[in-house]
């Protein structure tokens, strides 16, 4: 049996070509799977981009609202600490004046009682003068009391409705922290 070398070489080359075809087909099979995965991933990326646009739109809306809120807060006129301290000082002065009026009132009442003792001869002119002073002091006392009560009522009415600038700054920082957290969650 004589073996033809050229034929054998051709058969070996054919086998090599066949091996190469098998390798090419295996690569193409891998590429087909990769292309399917690529299409799926590409689709996922499109959906993610759409979600990102929605989130970006929401973030821009939140920033716009935050700017509006900041402008509104800046436009509000809050009493400064100095103004509050000044009001406290005025209320303290009024309370001190009221206290001194009560003291004088008490002393005058004692003097009147001493003048009106039974059996004692009191000067009617002195009694009338003291009664006039007592009535004036009583009117002044009531005027100061009413004024002090109005001031205190006004303070009690206004103070709970006014926000402190520090509270607004804290609110802004909390909102910004939440926005950062939301963005971080989206990016992750």
C-alpha positions in Angstrom: 0.0 0.0 0.0 1.4 3.1 -1.2 0.3 6.2 0.5 0.1 9.2 -1.6 1.9 12.0 0.4 0.2 14.8 -1.5 -3.2 13.3 -0.8 -2.3 12.9 2.8 -1.2 16.5 3.0 -4.4 17.6 1.4 -6.4 15.5 3.9 -4.4 17.1 6.8 -5.0 20.6 5.3 -8.7 19.7 5.0 -8.7 18.6 8.6 -7.0 21.8 9.6 -9.6 23.8 7.7 -12.3 21.9 9.3 -10.8 22.5 12.8 -10.6 26.2 11.9 -14.2 26.2 10.8 -15.2 24.6 14.1 -13.3 27.2 16.0 -14.9 30.0 14.0 -18.3 28.5 14.6 -17.6 28.3 18.4 -16.5 32.0 18.4 -19.7 33.0 16.5 -21.8 31.0 18.9 -20.2 33.0 21.8 -20.7 36.2 19.8 -24.4 35.4 19.3 -24.9 34.9 23.1 -22.9 38.0 23.8 -25.0 40.0 21.2 -28.2 38.8 22.9 -26.8 39.8 26.3 -25.6 43.1 24.7 -29.1 43.8 23.4 -30.6 43.0 26.8 -28.0 45.2 28.5 -28.5 47.9 26.0 -32.2 47.8 26.6 -31.6 48.0 30.4 -29.3 51.0 29.8 -32.1 52.8 27.8 -34.6 52.1 30.6 -32.0 53.4 33.2 -31.4 56.5 31.1 -35.1 57.2 31.1 -35.3 56.7 34.9 -32.3 59.0 35.3 -34.0 61.7 33.2 -37.1 61.4 35.5 -34.9 61.6 38.6 -32.9 64.5 37.1 -36.2 66.3 36.4 -37.4 65.6 40.0 -34.1 66.9 41.4 -34.4 70.1 39.3 -37.9 70.6 40.5 -36.9 70.1 44.1 -34.0 72.6 43.7 -36.4 75.1 42.2 -38.8 74.7 45.1 -35.9 75.0 47.5 -34.8 78.3 45.9 -38.4 79.5 46.1 -38.5 78.6 49.8 -35.1 80.3 50.4 -36.4 83.5 48.7 -39.5 83.4 50.8 -37.5 83.0 54.0 -35.1 85.8 53.0 -38.1 88.0 52.3 -39.6 87.4 55.8 -38.8 89.9 58.5 -37.9 88.1 61.7 -37.1 89.9 64.9 -33.4 89.9 65.7 -32.1 88.7 69.0 -31.4 92.3 69.9 -35.1 93.2 69.3 -36.2 90.3 71.4 -33.7 91.3 74.1 -35.0 94.9 73.9 -38.6 93.7 74.3 -37.6 91.6 77.3 -35.9 94.6 78.9 -39.0 96.7 78.3 -41.2 94.1 79.9 -38.8 93.8 82.9 -38.9 97.6 83.3 -42.7 97.5 83.2 -42.9 94.7 85.7 -40.5 96.7 88.0 -42.6 99.8 87.6 -45.7 97.8 88.4 -44.1 96.4 91.4 -43.1 99.8 92.7 -46.6 101.1 92.1 -48.1 98.2 94.1 -45.7 99.1 96.9 -46.8 102.8 96.9 -50.4 101.7 96.6 -50.0 99.5 99.7 -48.4 102.3 101.7 -51.1 104.7 100.8 -53.8 102.3 101.8 -52.0 101.9 105.2 -51.9 105.7 105.6 -55.7 105.9 104.8 -56.5 103.2 107.3 -54.5 105.0 109.9 -56.4 108.2 109.2 -59.8 106.6 109.3 -59.4 105.2 112.8 -62.6 105.5 114.9 -62.4 108.2 117.5 -59.5 110.0 115.9 -59.8 113.4 114.4 -58.6 113.3 110.8 -58.2 116.3 108.7 -60.8 116.1 105.9 -58.6 118.0 103.5 -55.7 115.5 104.1 -58.1 112.6 103.6 -59.4 114.0 100.3 -55.9 114.7 99.1 -54.8 111.2 99.9 -57.9 109.7 98.2 -57.1 111.7 95.1 -53.5 110.5 95.1 -54.8 106.9 95.7 -57.2 107.2 92.8 -54.4 108.6 90.5 -52.0 105.8 91.5 -54.8 103.2 91.0 -55.4 104.6 87.5 -51.7 104.7 86.7 -51.3 101.2 88.1 -54.1 99.9 85.9 -52.8 101.7 82.9 -49.3 100.1 83.4 -50.8 96.7 84.1 -52.9 96.9 80.9 -50.0 98.0 78.8 -47.7 95.3 80.3 -50.4 92.7 79.6 -50.8 93.9 76.0 -47.1 93.7 75.5 -46.9 90.2 77.0 -49.9 89.0 75.0 -48.4 90.4 71.8 -45.1 88.7 72.5 -46.9 85.4 73.3 -48.8 85.7 70.1 -45.9 86.6 67.8 -43.1 84.5 69.2 -44.5 81.0 68.5 -45.3 81.9 64.9 -41.9 83.2 64.0 -39.2 80.8 62.8 -35.7 81.2 63.9 -33.2 81.6 61.1 -31.1 78.7 62.5 -34.2 76.5 62.2 -34.5 77.4 58.5 -30.9 76.8 57.9 -31.2 73.4 59.6 -34.3 72.6 57.4 -32.3 73.5 54.3 -29.4 71.3 55.3 -31.8 68.4 56.0 -33.4 68.8 52.6 -30.0 69.0 50.9 -28.9 65.8 52.8 -32.0 64.0 51.6 -31.3 65.1 48.0 -27.7 63.9 48.2 -28.9 60.5 49.6 -31.5 60.2 46.8 -28.9 61.0 44.2 -26.4 58.6 45.8 -29.0 55.8 45.8 -29.8 56.4 42.1 -26.2 56.4 41.2 -25.6 53.2 43.1 
